[in-house]
């Protein structure tokens, strides 16, 4: 399970037995992604390769290629080292193939929580607490994992020694919301369901673009503040980030859109308050679910605070802290965009799927 605020564990893999750098092939067909930058599907006469491009943060010109002939396709037993993959499996009608998940206590999907209670889905641990023996006992056809930094490679390197096939993913590195959703095509090749994935993605894209077009005709663009202080620091995303892209496409304006050089800017709380006084809307307040919890005296000078226009993606959260937003939202950017459009331009409807206005 990836934390909504910071990735608290880093997963790496190196399965040389299953990793196969693509040779110089003839008669090949490269799939062309419309938005995703971190994977490519390569069809050859005799086999299909999946290439993962810059698969961890700040990677440059680093790729991995996997030959699908070395996997049991379609896969029947999968271990997920992030619950954010669940939405892809659900859309492909492959929830039944999941046999292990890292962080089962954070799973939202009701069908999976039932299987977790029935012990047909197993906790597999994470980071230094990966349950290697448990994973081996599950006899998975594949493990889907992700990388944060190269320094953590030894945790997953053990799978190479155990002969377990592991594949990197990098969907969380995609800055465009449709780029993340397009990773359904990546997961689909392991189930031989590429046509289904194309159909699903094309529908998502069409609905997303319809909302974006409508938002482009809006007369006003509200200024938007993102996130809230965490342990004394206000982490602000750069202007090319996933969330800022959603704000732009929904017809809003990120108040710190000049932050263009980095992905994350750790800022002083008072500095942010001073420069965000004119924010019309405040989004994604983290652990804060009620306005009364935002107790910093300086918040009172922020326009969005005074006008009670503070929203968080907590509408589908359960009491145990599980969140549909983090589990399913990666494949529902059109629904998130619709929420933001209504917040920015039609707030009186109060019709949101993921978002909710913070109560006083």
Secondary structure as UniProt FT lines:
FT   TURN            16..18
FT   STRAND          28..30
FT   STRAND          39..44
FT   STRAND          48..53
FT   TURN            57..58
FT   STRAND          63..67
FT   HELIX           68..70
FT   STRAND          78..80
FT   HELIX           83..85
FT   HELIX           86..91
FT   TURN            92..93
FT   HELIX           95..97
FT   STRAND          98..101
FT   TURN            102..103
FT   HELIX           104..106
FT   HELIX           110..117
FT   TURN            118..119
FT   STRAND          122..123
FT   HELIX           127..129
FT   HELIX           132..138
FT   STRAND          142..146
FT   HELIX           150..152
FT   HELIX           154..162
FT   STRAND          166..169
FT   HELIX           171..173
FT   HELIX           177..181
FT   TURN            182..183
FT   HELIX           184..189
FT   TURN            190..192
FT   HELIX           194..216
FT   STRAND          223..226
FT   TURN            231..232
FT   STRAND          233..237
FT   TURN            239..240
FT   HELIX           242..249
FT   TURN            250..251
FT   STRAND          253..254
FT   TURN            255..258
FT   STRAND          264..267
FT   HELIX           269..275
FT   TURN            276..278
FT   STRAND          281..283
FT   TURN            286..287
FT   HELIX           291..293
FT   HELIX           297..301
FT   HELIX           303..306
FT   TURN            307..308
FT   STRAND          310..312
FT   TURN            315..316
FT   TURN            319..320
FT   HELIX           324..328
FT   HELIX           329..331
FT   HELIX           333..345
FT   HELIX           347..349
FT   STRAND          356..357
//
